[in-house]
Amino acid sequence: MAFLVAGTLRVAAQMADTWDSLARMGRYNMLGPKVALMLSSPGVPATTVTALEGLLQALGFERPEQREASLQDFLEEVARFREQLDTLGSPIGCALVALVIPRGQLRRPQRLAQELSHCGALQGRPKLLLLLTSAPGATAEPGTFLQGLAELSGCCPHWSLMRLLTEVFHRVTEDPTGTIPCPVLRSSLRGALYLGDMQAKRPELVSSPGAQYDLSGARVALLLAVLQGRPGAQCDMAVLEDLCQTLGFETTVRTDPTAQAFQEEVTQFREQLDARTGPVSCALVALMAHGGRQGQLLGTDGQEVHPEALVLELSRCGVLQGCPKIFLLQACRGGHRDSGMGPAAFSWFWSWLRAPPMVPSHADLLQVYADVQGSSSGVPRPGSADHADILTVYAAAEGCVAYRDEKGSDFIQTLVEVLRADSGGDLLELMTEVNRRMCELAVLGPDCDQPRKECLELRSSLRRRLCLRA
């Protein structure tokens, strides 16, 4: 009997380690193999495929599967890859799907991300989706993104993937041709992800001289919040305003805007910045309101405004070119209430550890959108020069509810707590810590008696490390 109990405890402990790799070490422990799938459209240059394969090997993915398929078959190929992983019967350390496609032809990349997220073998484990695009007339040689990431992965294996990507984003946009769009990442990771050999003894490649944003100029913040009919919103506004002032931001507060006033306030904020005589080094905009079914913000008049339009408005600010622009969105992005995902077995063991086994369904996913060769069609799009240096943090995953009670929202209250504890850390890493803490929470909503989960989504085109310590 004692033998059976000891064996059961050992198996349960192994399940705990493989399921929630952040519980004990604060970062993904990468137990198990790293697996990868490469998909390319017909006509992709062989040099690009070879460079991509070399990148995956540099990141530690051995012998990635490589297939050529039409765009119509991509979802089916990813589904087949997911099924293969689910039949392995052993833990996976990390999975990566890399796609090389013609620009503008992949209409719904989120369907691929959702397919990967549904993999049972990857629940609680990091999942990477790398979407590389090319345009007609692009050079046959792979561009700065693939080469830079492969070089950094080999020279700096102890850097987190988020730090590697930020440095590569900087290198890509420093290309002398000036035609390379800035890549963009979308992250719901709950902790630091290291793909390299942490014990490797190699000379470290020195970061670029401008690897960190210079915040010696003025810092400005605009807080826009609907308080009517949103219990706890006043608490969010108070703590966020106090944090901004502590971090040295000149803060403007506006409450209960209509949908049109959201747009007008951001436009006026941009115009005032462009009229300043002194340098501005950083801008923060917080948008707090009820959300529509498609992620719109609802003003006090019940009308909708798209948050992406507000981000675009500030990205046109001339004085902020090359400077970080931070957007915090506390609003629902749909009506889905996520019950989370977790192991059905050994629930008593999780209770004994007092560790919630459930993980938000949308967590642990990192998507990267980049131009594989660096040519540009000249058409403005997210990630181009006008869309670089932006960090947008959504309080909920796409389609999901963002939770709030009379004490404030989980997102704003946790964010303030983390930044007060360590405002000098890299902001992307701090936001990942905010997400980790939020993913551990279990929320009982007013219309249900079952625990629900919440997960952040970070969208970043930051090209340098961003530290806010005043």
C-alpha positions in Angstrom: 0.0 0.0 0.0 2.8 2.4 0.9 4.5 1.6 -2.3 1.4 2.4 -4.3 0.9 5.7 -2.5 4.5 6.7 -3.0 4.3 5.8 -6.7 1.1 7.7 -7.1 2.6 10.8 -5.4 5.6 10.5 -7.7 3.5 10.3 -10.8 1.3 13.2 -9.6 4.4 15.3 -8.9 5.7 14.6 -12.4 2.3 15.6 -13.8 2.4 18.8 -11.8 5.9 19.7 -13.1 5.0 19.0 -16.7 1.6 20.6 -16.5 2.4 23.9 -14.8 6.1 24.5 -15.4 6.0 27.9 -13.8 4.9 26.7 -10.3 8.4 26.1 -9.0 10.9 27.8 -11.2 9.2 31.0 -12.5 9.9 30.1 -16.1 9.0 27.3 -18.5 11.1 24.3 -17.5 11.1 22.8 -21.0 10.8 19.2 -19.9 10.5 17.0 -23.0 11.5 17.4 -26.6 11.1 20.6 -28.6 9.1 19.8 -31.8 8.5 21.9 -34.9 6.6 21.9 -38.2 7.7 24.0 -41.2 5.0 24.8 -43.8 5.8 26.7 -47.0 3.7 27.7 -50.0 4.8 26.5 -53.4 7.4 28.8 -55.0 9.1 29.9 -51.7 12.9 30.1 -52.5 14.9 27.1 -51.3 17.4 29.5 -49.6 14.6 30.8 -47.4 13.5 27.2 -46.4 17.1 26.3 -45.6 17.6 29.5 -43.5 14.4 28.8 -41.6 15.5 25.2 -40.9 18.9 26.6 -39.6 17.0 29.0 -37.4 14.9 26.2 -35.8 18.0 24.2 -35.2 19.7 27.2 -33.6 16.6 27.5 -31.3 17.0 23.8 -30.3 14.3 22.2 -32.5 15.9 19.1 -33.9 14.9 17.6 -37.3 11.7 19.8 -37.8 9.1 18.3 -40.0 9.1 20.1 -43.4 6.1 20.2 -45.8 5.1 22.2 -48.8 1.3 22.9 -49.0 -1.2 25.3 -50.4 -2.7 27.9 -48.2 -6.0 26.1 -48.2 -4.3 23.0 -46.7 -2.4 24.9 -43.9 -5.1 24.4 -41.3 -5.4 20.7 -42.1 -1.6 20.3 -41.8 -1.5 22.0 -38.4 -4.4 19.8 -37.3 -2.5 16.7 -38.4 0.6 17.9 -36.5 -1.6 18.4 -33.4 -3.0 14.9 -33.6 0.5 13.5 -33.9 1.6 15.2 -30.7 -1.5 14.0 -28.9 -0.6 10.4 -29.8 2.9 10.6 -28.4 1.9 9.9 -24.8 4.8 11.8 -23.4 5.3 15.4 -22.3 6.4 18.0 -25.0 8.8 20.7 -23.9 7.7 23.2 -26.6 6.1 23.2 -30.0 6.7 25.6 -32.9 4.8 25.9 -36.2 6.6 28.1 -38.8 4.8 29.3 -42.0 6.2 31.0 -45.0 3.5 32.5 -47.2 2.8 35.3 -49.8 2.0 38.5 -48.1 -1.7 39.2 -47.5 -2.9 35.8 -48.4 -3.4 34.3 -44.9 -6.8 35.8 -43.8 -7.3 34.2 -40.5 -4.1 33.2 -38.8 -5.9 32.9 -35.4 -7.5 29.7 -36.6 -4.0 28.2 -36.8 -3.2 29.5 -33.3 -6.5 28.0 -31.9 -5.8 24.7 -33.5 -2.4 24.6 -31.8 -3.9 25.7 -28.5 -6.3 22.7 -28.5 -3.5 20.2 -28.4 -3.8 18.2 -25.2 -0.1 17.3 -25.1 0.7 21.0 -25.1 -1.7 22.2 -22.4 0.3 24.4 -20.0 3.3 24.3 -22.3 4.7 27.1 -24.6 3.4 27.1 -28.2 5.1 29.2 -30.9 3.6 30.3 -34.2 6.0 32.0 -36.6 4.3 33.6 -39.6 6.8 34.8 -42.2 5.5 36.6 -45.3 7.1 37.6 -48.6 6.1 39.7 -51.5 6.4 39.3 -55.3 9.8 40.6 -56.4 11.4 39.9 -53.1 15.0 38.8 -53.2 15.8 35.1 -53.0 18.1 35.6 -50.0 16.6 35.5 -46.5 16.5 38.8 -44.7 17.6 40.2 -41.4 14.9 38.6 -39.3 16.0 35.0 -39.9 19.7 35.7 -40.0 19.6 37.9 -36.9 17.5 35.6 -34.8 19.7 32.6 -35.7 22.9 34.5 -34.8 21.5 35.8 -31.5 20.2 32.3 -30.6 23.7 30.9 -31.0 25.6 33.7 -29.3 23.2 34.4 -26.4 21.5 31.1 -25.4 20.8 32.5 -21.9 18.7 35.3 -23.2 14.9 34.8 -23.0 13.1 34.5 -26.3 11.3 37.8 -25.7 14.6 39.6 -25.3 16.0 37.9 -28.4 13.0 39.0 -30.5 13.2 42.6 -29.2 16.8 42.8 -30.2 16.1 41.3 -33.6 13.2 43.8 -34.1 15.8 46.6 -33.6 18.2 45.1 -36.0 15.6 44.5 -38.7 14.4 48.1 -38.7 18.0 49.4 -38.6 18.5 48.0 -42.1 20.2 50.7 -44.3 17.6 50.2 -47.1 14.9 51.5 -44.8 12.3 49.3 -46.4 11.9 46.5 -43.8 8.7 46.6 -41.7 9.1 46.1 -38.0 7.9 42.6 -36.9 5.1 42.2 -34.4 4.6 39.7 -31.6 1.5 38.6 -29.8 2.0 36.9 -26.5 0.0 35.2 -23.8 3.1 33.5 -22.2 2.9 33.2 -18.5 6.7 33.2 -17.8 10.1 33.6 -19.3 10.9 31.2 -22.2 14.5 30.1 -22.8 15.1 27.9 -25.8 18.9 27.8 -25.7 21.4 25.9 -23.6 21.5 27.9 -20.4 24.8 26.3 -19.4 26.5 27.0 -22.7 29.9 28.8 -22.3 30.1 31.1 -25.4 31.2 34.7 -25.8 28.1 36.9 -25.5 27.2 39.1 -28.4 27.0 42.6 -27.2 23.6 44.3 -27.5 23.2 47.2 -29.9 24.2 50.6 -28.4 20.5 51.7 -28.5 19.2 48.4 -27.0 17.3 50.4 -24.4 14.9 53.3 -24.9 16.1 56.6 -23.7 13.5 58.0 -21.4 15.4 61.2 -20.4 12.7 63.4 -22.0 9.2 64.0 -20.8 6.8 61.2 -20.1 3.1 61.7 -20.7 0.0 59.7 -19.9 -3.7 59.9 -20.9 -6.2 58.0 -18.8 -9.6 57.6 -20.4 -12.2 55.7 -18.3 -15.9 55.1 -18.3 -17.0 55.1 -14.7 -20.7 55.0 -15.1 -22.1 51.5 -14.6 -18.7 50.0 -14.0 -18.3 49.3 -10.2 -14.6 49.4 -9.2 -13.5 51.5 -12.2 -12.9 54.4 -9.9 -10.4 52.2 -7.9 -8.6 51.4 -11.1 -8.4 55.0 -12.1 -7.1 56.1 -8.7 -4.3 53.5 -8.5 -3.3 53.9 -12.1 -3.1 57.7 -11.8 -1.0 57.4 -8.7 1.4 54.9 -10.4 1.8 57.1 -13.4 2.7 60.1 -11.3 5.1 57.9 -9.3 6.8 56.9 -12.5 7.2 60.5 -13.6 4.4 60.8 -16.1 2.6 64.0 -16.7 -0.9 62.6 -16.4 -4.2 63.8 -18.0 -7.4 62.2 -16.7 -10.8 62.1 -18.5 -13.8 60.2 -17.3 -17.0 59.0 -18.9 -16.2 59.9 -22.5 -18.7 59.1 -25.3 -17.4 57.0 -28.2 -16.7 60.2 -30.2 -14.9 61.7 -27.1 -12.6 58.7 -27.0 -11.4 59.6 -30.5 -11.3 63.4 -29.8 -9.3 63.1 -26.6 -6.6 60.9 -28.2 -6.5 63.3 -31.2 -6.1 66.3 -28.9 -3.5 64.4 -26.9 -1.5 63.8 -30.1 -1.8 67.4 -31.3 -0.7 68.8 -27.9 2.4 66.5 -28.0 3.3 67.7 -31.5 3.0 71.3 -30.3 5.5 70.8 -27.5 8.9 72.4 -27.8 10.8 69.9 -25.6 11.5 66.3 -26.3 9.0 63.6 -25.3 10.4 60.1 -24.7 7.4 57.9 -23.8 3.6 58.0 -23.9 1.1 55.8 -22.1 -2.7 55.7 -22.9 -5.1 53.7 -20.7 -8.5 52.9 -22.2 -11.1 51.6 -19.7 -14.7 50.9 -20.6 -17.3 48.2 -21.4 -16.4 46.2 -24.5 -18.4 45.1 -27.5 -18.6 41.6 -29.0 -15.8 42.3 -31.5 -13.5 44.1 -29.0 -14.8 47.6 -29.5 -14.9 50.1 -26.7 -18.3 51.4 -25.6 -18.7 55.1 -24.7 -21.2 56.4 -22.2 -23.6 56.9 -25.1 -23.4 53.2 -26.0 -21.7 53.8 -29.3 -18.6 51.9 -30.3 -15.0 53.0 -31.1 -12.4 50.5 -32.3 -9.3 50.7 -30.0 -7.0 50.0 -33.0 -8.1 53.3 -34.5 -7.0 55.1 -31.3 -3.6 53.3 -31.4 -3.3 54.3 -35.1 -4.1 57.9 -34.2 -1.2 58.2 -31.7 1.2 56.3 -33.9 1.0 59.3 -36.3 2.4 61.6 -33.6 5.6 63.1 -35.0 7.3 63.8 -31.7 6.8 60.2 -30.7 8.5 58.7 -33.7 11.0 56.2 -32.4 9.6 56.5 -28.9 7.7 53.8 -27.0 3.9 54.1 -26.9 2.1 52.0 -24.3 -1.6 51.2 -24.5 -3.5 49.5 -21.6 -7.0 48.2 -22.5 -9.3 47.2 -19.7 -12.4 46.1 -21.5 -14.1 42.9 -22.5 -13.3 41.6 -26.0 -16.4 39.4 -26.3 -18.7 37.4 -24.1 -16.8 34.1 -23.7 -16.1 33.0 -20.1 -13.1 30.8 -20.1 -13.4 27.8 -17.7 -9.7 26.9 -18.4 -8.0 23.7 -19.1 -6.3 21.3 -16.8 -5.6 17.6 -15.9 -8.7 15.6 -14.9 -6.6 13.1 -12.9 -5.2 13.6 -9.4 -7.4 16.6 -8.6 -6.9 15.8 -5.0 -3.1 16.2 -5.4 -3.6 19.7 -6.8 -5.9 20.5 -3.9 -3.3 19.2 -1.4 -0.7 21.5 -3.0 -3.2 24.4 -3.0 -2.2 25.0 -6.6 -5.0 25.5 -9.1 -4.5 23.1 -12.0 -6.6 25.1 -14.4 -4.8 27.2 -17.0 -6.6 29.7 -19.3 -7.4 28.2 -22.7 -5.6 31.0 -24.5 -2.4 31.0 -22.4 1.1 30.0 -23.3 1.0 31.1 -26.9 3.5 33.3 -28.7 2.9 34.5 -32.3 5.5 36.4 -34.4 4.7 38.1 -37.6 7.7 39.1 -39.7 8.8 39.8 -43.3 11.1 36.9 -44.3 13.1 38.8 -46.9 12.7 42.4 -45.9 11.2 43.8 -49.2 8.3 46.2 -48.9 5.3 46.8 -51.1 5.1 50.3 -49.9 1.6 49.8 -48.5 1.3 50.9 -44.8 0.4 48.0 -42.5 0.9 47.0 -38.9 4.5 46.7 -38.1 5.7 49.3 -40.7 7.7 52.3 -39.6 4.5 54.1 -38.5 3.5 51.1 -36.3 6.8 50.4 -34.6 7.6 51.0 -30.9 4.1 50.1 -29.7 3.1 47.9 -26.8 -0.6 47.1 -26.4 -1.8 45.1 -23.5 -5.3 43.7 -23.6 -7.0 42.6 -20.3 -8.5 39.6 -22.0 -7.9 37.3 -24.8 -9.7 37.8 -28.1 -13.4 37.1 -27.7 -13.2 36.8 -23.9 -14.6 38.7 -20.8 -12.3 40.9 -18.7 -13.3 40.7 -15.0 -13.8 43.5 -12.6 -15.6 43.9 -9.2 -16.1 46.7 -6.7 -12.4 46.6 -5.8 -11.2 47.2 -9.4 -10.2 44.9 -12.3 -7.8 42.0 -12.0 -5.7 43.5 -14.8 -5.1 47.1 -13.5 -4.8 46.1 -9.9 -2.2 43.3 -10.7 -0.3 45.6 -13.1 0.0 48.3 -10.5 1.2 45.8 -7.9 3.9 44.4 -10.2 5.2 47.7 -11.4 5.4 49.1 -7.9 7.5 46.1 -6.9 9.9 46.4 -9.8 9.5 49.4 -12.1 13.1 49.1 -13.3 12.6 45.7 -15.0 12.0 45.3 -18.7 8.3 46.1 -19.3 7.6 43.1 -21.6 8.9 40.8 -18.9 7.0 42.6 -16.2 3.8 42.3 -18.3 4.5 38.6 -18.6 4.6 38.4 -14.8 1.3 40.3 -14.6 -0.1 37.6 -16.9 1.3 34.8 -14.8 -0.4 36.1 -11.7 -3.7 36.7 -13.5 -3.7 33.2 -14.9 -3.4 31.8 -11.4 -6.6 33.6 -10.3 -10.0 31.9 -10.4 -12.9 34.3 -10.8 -16.5 33.7 -9.8 -18.6 35.9 -12.1 -22.0 37.4 -11.2 -23.8 35.1 -13.6 -22.1 31.7 -12.9 -21.1 29.6 -9.9 -18.1 27.9 -11.7 -14.5 29.4 -11.5 -13.5 31.3 -14.7 -10.0 32.1 -16.0 -8.5 35.3 -17.5 -5.5 35.8 -19.7 -3.7 38.9 -21.1 -2.7 39.4 -24.6 0.4 41.5 -25.4 1.0 42.9 -28.8 4.5 44.4 -29.2 6.5 46.0 -31.9 9.0 47.4 -29.4 12.5 47.6 -30.8 14.4 48.1 -27.5 14.1 47.2 -23.9 11.7 49.5 -22.0 12.3 50.3 -18.3 10.0 52.8 -16.6 11.9 53.5 -13.4 11.9 57.2 -12.8 
